[in-house]
């Protein structure tokens, strides 16, 4: 995938802004990239009734994820143990394509190749943060990657923050996403919700009803700041000065008709949904087309 297109997929926050967010918790045991995810569902659930739970660790610049994951609904729990903002976007490499093909595509200008099917993944979180997202994965070759730009302007994927893994057939668990409390539909160029989202721990279903890829970045706005302030800061403002919002995850890019869920613990306050994907027609980020929505959680 071309680096130019990748840079348009994500937001950038100054490293110093998030240094204070780092956690002093001890490291959590995780499955590294040379291991396989267990076929068992999450503890305390009936076999086949819940998605498999897989830990993913982000550092600067590496993603640790099992090299094999059984097909079905998979919940990725992303832990950011780096010093920068990170995400773990997911894409299926179709038509028999491999990491070598992806490497070649990154050296070519233009839109992402048609053989990359984007299936979500946990979106941006600060150092010390966590995010949980669930996608239904079918057998095939996948990559997890981070496209957030470094202070030098290069996306993290260009620094090696991409990890291939295989989704295997075999004893499959549930093939359905978990039940959701709320639904957000992505279209050109807005986020549609049926009702206000209340405070508390929420499971939110995200559906891409648009004609091109979209993402959902969840932001909690700083006091006195608005979604418009953030949109200006992230585009024409050149991302200078303290950002007017804090990222809280969400769902990475979904191809047309894609869906995924994510969980978020929402305290009362002002929030926003934003999409940073470059438009298929003019290359401008969707936030520049107005794909940013502010909402109040009470």
TORMAR-513196 format. One line per 10 residues: number of its first residue (from 0); their letters; for each residue x, y, z of C-alpha. Coordinates in Angstrom, 1 decimal, m for minus. Layout:
BEGIN
NUM> A> X/Y/Z ~ ...
//
This chain:
BEGIN
0> XXXXXXXXXX> 0.0/0.0/0.0 ~ 1.5/3.3/m1.0 ~ 3.1/5.3/1.8 ~ 1.3/8.4/0.5 ~ m2.1/6.8/0.9 ~ m1.2/5.3/4.3 ~ m0.2/8.7/5.7 ~ m3.7/9.9/4.9 ~ m5.3/7.1/6.9 ~ m4.4/8.2/10.4
10> XXXXXXXXXX> m3.9/11.2/12.8 ~ m0.7/12.3/14.4 ~ m0.2/13.5/17.9 ~ 2.9/15.0/19.4 ~ 4.8/12.4/21.4 ~ 5.2/14.7/24.4 ~ 1.4/15.1/24.6 ~ 1.1/11.4/25.6 ~ 4.2/10.8/27.6 ~ 2.2/11.4/30.8
20> XXXXXXXXXX> m0.3/8.8/29.7 ~ 2.1/5.9/30.0 ~ 1.2/3.2/32.4 ~ 3.4/1.8/35.1 ~ 1.6/m1.5/35.2 ~ 3.7/m4.6/34.9 ~ 3.8/m6.2/31.4 ~ 0.9/m8.5/30.6 ~ 1.6/m12.0/29.3 ~ 0.9/m12.0/25.6
30> XXXXXXXXXX> 1.2/m14.4/22.7 ~ 4.1/m13.3/20.5 ~ 4.3/m13.5/16.8 ~ 5.9/m17.0/16.8 ~ 2.9/m18.5/18.7 ~ m0.6/m19.5/17.7 ~ m3.8/m18.3/19.2 ~ m5.7/m20.8/21.3 ~ m8.8/m22.3/19.8 ~ m10.6/m21.8/23.1
40> XXXXXXXXXX> m13.0/m18.8/23.5 ~ m12.6/m16.3/26.3 ~ m12.6/m17.8/29.8 ~ m15.9/m18.1/31.5 ~ m17.9/m18.6/28.3 ~ m19.4/m21.5/26.6 ~ m17.5/m23.0/23.7 ~ m18.5/m21.3/20.4 ~ m20.6/m18.7/22.1 ~ m18.1/m15.9/22.3
50> XXXXXXXXXX> m15.3/m14.5/20.1 ~ m11.7/m15.7/20.7 ~ m9.7/m13.2/22.8 ~ m6.3/m12.3/21.4 ~ m3.8/m9.9/23.0 ~ m1.8/m7.6/20.7 ~ 1.1/m5.5/22.0 ~ 2.3/m2.4/20.2 ~ 5.8/m1.0/20.8 ~ 7.9/1.4/18.7
60> XXXXXXXXXX> 7.8/0.0/16.0 ~ 6.5/m3.5/16.3 ~ 3.2/m5.4/16.7 ~ 3.2/m8.6/18.6 ~ 0.3/m10.9/17.4 ~ 0.0/m14.7/17.1 ~ 1.2/m16.0/13.7 ~ m1.9/m18.2/13.5 ~ m5.5/m17.5/14.6 ~ m8.4/m19.8/14.0
70> XXXXXXXXXX> m11.2/m18.4/11.8 ~ m14.4/m16.9/13.3 ~ m15.1/m13.9/15.4 ~ m11.9/m12.6/17.0 ~ m11.6/m9.9/19.7 ~ m8.2/m8.1/19.6 ~ m7.1/m6.5/22.8 ~ m4.5/m3.9/21.8 ~ m2.0/m2.7/24.5 ~ 0.2/0.2/23.6
80> XXXXXXXXXX> 3.5/m0.2/25.4 ~ 5.4/2.2/23.1 ~ 6.1/5.9/23.5 ~ 3.9/7.0/20.6 ~ 0.3/6.7/19.4 ~ m0.4/3.3/17.8 ~ m3.1/1.2/16.2 ~ m3.5/m2.3/14.8 ~ m5.4/m2.1/11.6 ~ m6.2/m5.4/9.8
90> XXXXXXXXXX> m6.3/m6.3/6.1 ~ m6.8/m9.6/4.3 ~ m4.4/m10.2/1.4 ~ m6.7/m11.7/m1.3 ~ m5.9/m13.4/m4.6 ~ m3.0/m15.3/m3.1 ~ m1.0/m12.1/m2.4 ~ 1.7/m12.1/0.2 ~ 3.9/m9.7/2.2 ~ 6.2/m9.4/m0.8
100> XXXXXXXXXX> 3.4/m8.1/m2.9 ~ 2.5/m5.6/m0.2 ~ 6.1/m4.4/m0.1 ~ 6.0/m3.8/m3.9 ~ 2.6/m2.0/m3.6 ~ 4.0/0.4/m0.9 ~ 6.5/1.6/m3.5 ~ 3.8/2.5/m6.0 ~ 1.8/5.8/m5.9 ~ m2.0/5.6/m6.0
110> XXXXXXXXXX> m4.8/4.1/m4.0 ~ m4.5/0.8/m2.0 ~ m4.5/m2.3/m4.2 ~ m7.8/m4.0/m4.8 ~ m6.6/m7.2/m3.3 ~ m6.3/m5.6/0.2 ~ m9.6/m6.1/2.1 ~ m9.7/m3.9/5.2 ~ m11.5/m5.6/8.1 ~ m11.1/m3.2/11.0
120> XXXXXXXXXX> m8.8/m3.7/13.9 ~ m8.3/m1.5/17.1 ~ m7.8/2.1/16.2 ~ m5.5/4.7/17.7 ~ m4.6/4.8/21.4 ~ m2.0/6.7/23.3 ~ 1.0/5.2/25.2 ~ m0.3/3.1/28.1 ~ m3.8/2.9/26.6 ~ m5.8/m0.2/25.6
130> XXXXXXXXXX> m8.5/m0.8/23.0 ~ m10.8/m3.8/22.2 ~ m12.2/m4.5/18.8 ~ m13.9/m7.6/17.2 ~ m13.9/m8.7/13.6 ~ m15.1/m11.8/11.9 ~ m12.0/m13.3/10.1 ~ m12.2/m15.9/7.3 ~ m9.3/m18.2/6.5 ~ m6.4/m16.6/4.6
140> XXXXXXXXXX> m3.3/m14.4/4.8 ~ m3.6/m11.2/6.8 ~ m1.5/m8.3/8.0 ~ m1.8/m6.1/11.2 ~ m0.1/m2.7/10.8 ~ 0.1/0.8/12.0 ~ 0.0/3.8/9.6 ~ 0.2/6.6/12.1 ~ 3.0/9.0/11.1 ~ 6.2/9.3/13.1
150> XXXXXXXXXX> 7.5/12.8/14.1 ~ 9.7/12.5/11.0 ~ 6.6/12.1/8.8 ~ 7.0/8.5/7.9 ~ 4.1/6.1/8.7 ~ 5.0/3.5/11.3 ~ 4.4/0.7/8.7 ~ 7.4/2.1/6.8 ~ 9.5/1.6/9.9 ~ 8.6/m2.1/10.1
160> XXXXXXXXXX> 5.4/m1.9/12.1 ~ 3.6/m4.6/10.1 ~ 3.1/m8.2/11.1 ~ 1.7/m11.0/8.9 ~ m0.5/m13.7/10.3 ~ m2.6/m16.5/9.0 ~ m6.2/m17.2/9.8 ~ m6.6/m20.9/9.7 ~ m9.6/m23.2/9.1 ~ m10.4/m25.9/11.5
170> XXXXXXXXXX> m12.5/m25.9/14.7 ~ m14.2/m22.6/14.3 ~ m15.8/m20.6/17.1 ~ m18.7/m18.3/16.6 ~ m18.9/m16.6/13.2 ~ m21.0/m13.7/14.5 ~ m20.1/m10.4/16.1 ~ m21.1/m9.8/19.7 ~ m24.3/m8.2/20.5 ~ m24.0/m4.4/20.4
180> XXXXXXXXXX> m25.5/m1.6/22.6 ~ m25.3/1.0/19.8 ~ m24.8/1.1/16.1 ~ m22.8/3.6/14.0 ~ m23.1/3.6/10.2 ~ m20.3/5.0/8.0 ~ m21.4/6.7/4.8 ~ m20.0/9.5/2.6 ~ m19.3/11.6/4.6 ~ m20.9/11.2/8.0
190> XXXXXXXXXX> m21.5/9.0/11.0 ~ m25.1/7.9/11.5 ~ m26.5/6.9/14.8 ~ m30.1/6.0/15.8 ~ m30.0/7.5/19.2 ~ m27.6/9.3/21.7 ~ m24.9/7.1/23.2 ~ m25.1/7.1/27.0 ~ m22.3/6.9/29.5 ~ m20.9/3.6/30.6
200> XXXXXXXXXX> m19.1/0.6/29.0 ~ m20.6/0.3/25.6 ~ m20.2/m2.2/22.8 ~ m20.7/m0.4/19.5 ~ m21.3/m2.0/16.1 ~ m19.7/m0.1/13.2 ~ m21.0/m0.8/9.7 ~ m19.6/0.7/6.5 ~ m22.6/1.5/4.3 ~ m20.6/3.8/2.1
210> XXXXXXXXXX> m19.1/3.1/m1.4 ~ m15.5/3.3/m0.2 ~ m13.4/2.5/2.8 ~ m14.0/4.3/6.1 ~ m12.7/4.2/9.6 ~ m14.0/5.3/13.0 ~ m11.6/7.1/15.3 ~ m13.1/7.8/18.7 ~ m11.9/11.0/20.4 ~ m12.7/12.6/23.8
220> XXXXXXXXXX> m12.6/16.3/23.4 ~ m10.6/18.5/25.7 ~ m12.7/21.0/27.8 ~ m13.9/23.9/25.7 ~ m12.9/22.3/22.4 ~ m15.1/21.2/19.6 ~ m15.0/18.6/16.8 ~ m14.5/21.6/14.4 ~ m11.4/22.6/16.4 ~ m10.0/19.1/16.0
230> XXXXXXXXXX> m10.7/19.0/12.3 ~ m8.9/22.3/11.7 ~ m6.0/21.2/13.9 ~ m5.6/17.9/12.1 ~ m5.8/19.4/8.6 ~ m5.2/23.1/7.8 ~ m3.8/23.7/11.3 ~ m0.8/21.5/10.5 ~ m1.2/19.6/13.8 ~ 0.6/22.3/15.7
240> XXXXXXXXXX> 0.2/22.8/19.4 ~ m1.6/20.5/21.9 ~ m4.3/18.4/20.2 ~ m7.9/19.3/21.2 ~ m8.8/15.7/21.8 ~ m7.6/12.3/23.2 ~ m7.9/9.2/21.1 ~ m9.9/6.3/22.6 ~ m9.6/3.6/19.9 ~ m12.5/2.8/17.6
250> XXXXXXXXXX> m12.4/0.6/14.4 ~ m9.7/0.7/11.7 ~ m10.5/0.9/8.0 ~ m13.5/m1.2/6.8 ~ m13.9/m1.9/3.2 ~ m17.4/m1.5/1.6 ~ m20.1/m3.4/3.5 ~ m17.6/m4.4/6.3 ~ m18.5/m4.4/9.9 ~ m16.9/m4.8/13.3
260> XXXXXXXXXX> m17.5/m3.9/17.0 ~ m15.5/m2.1/19.6 ~ m15.9/m1.4/23.3 ~ m15.4/1.9/25.1 ~ m15.9/3.0/28.6 ~ m17.5/6.4/28.2 ~ m17.6/9.0/31.0 ~ m19.8/12.1/30.6 ~ m18.4/14.7/28.3 ~ m17.9/15.8/24.7
270> XXXXXXXXXX> m16.7/13.2/22.1 ~ m16.2/13.0/18.4 ~ m16.1/10.4/15.6 ~ m13.6/11.1/12.8 ~ m12.5/9.4/9.6 ~ m9.0/10.2/8.2 ~ m9.2/7.9/5.1 ~ m8.1/9.6/1.9 ~ m11.0/10.0/m0.6 ~ m11.0/7.8/m3.6
280> XXXXXXXXXX> m11.8/10.7/m5.9 ~ m9.7/13.7/m4.8 ~ m7.3/12.2/m2.2 ~ m8.4/14.6/0.5 ~ m9.0/13.1/4.0 ~ m12.6/12.4/4.7 ~ m12.5/14.7/7.7 ~ m11.8/17.5/5.1 ~ m15.1/16.4/3.5 ~ m16.9/16.9/6.8
290> XXXXXXXX> m16.7/13.3/8.1 ~ m16.5/14.4/11.7 ~ m19.3/14.2/14.2 ~ m19.4/15.7/17.7 ~ m21.7/14.2/20.4 ~ m22.4/14.5/24.1 ~ m22.3/11.6/26.4 ~ m24.4/12.0/29.6
//
